[in-house]
Amino acid sequence: MAFKPQGESSEAMSEINVTPLVDVMLVLVIILLVTAPLVTQSVHVKLPETAETTEDIKDQPFQLYIDDKNAITLSINDSKTPYANLADLEVALKAELAKNPEMAVHLHADQSVVYGKVAELMASVQHAGISKMAFVTVEQ
């Protein structure tokens, strides 16, 4: 509460002193920062152990390779088939897609392959009707 000197009129003071408000807010922020880590509670749960599972062989994606010489190879269930051109590859992918409509393709491209060749390969896979494609960047 602010007092005025004796000689002035008794009008209400229209200014608010913000300094005490700022002090209180800073103290509240400090209290929040100190107590927040202490409030965090962890619940210790012993999870059940399960056996490892393996993926179903028929649902594994096809592996499509393009090497530094632009040679294209399609690997289906560990049988690798080289393709001389993209038209032959597209026909083979359409035949495989007829067997399994949920087919996926993993694309392995050598780092020295020009991006244009990779884009052409991606377009051929898309023209074959395959919508699920992933890029493998680390050799497995």
Protein Blocks (a to p, Z undefined) as FASTA:
>chain_A
ZZddfkbccbdcfbdcfklmmmmmmmmmmmmmmmmmmmpccddddddddddddddfklpc
cdddddfkopacddeehiacddfbfklmmmmmmmmmmmmmmbccdddddfkbcfklmmmm
mmmmmmnopabdcddfbdZZ
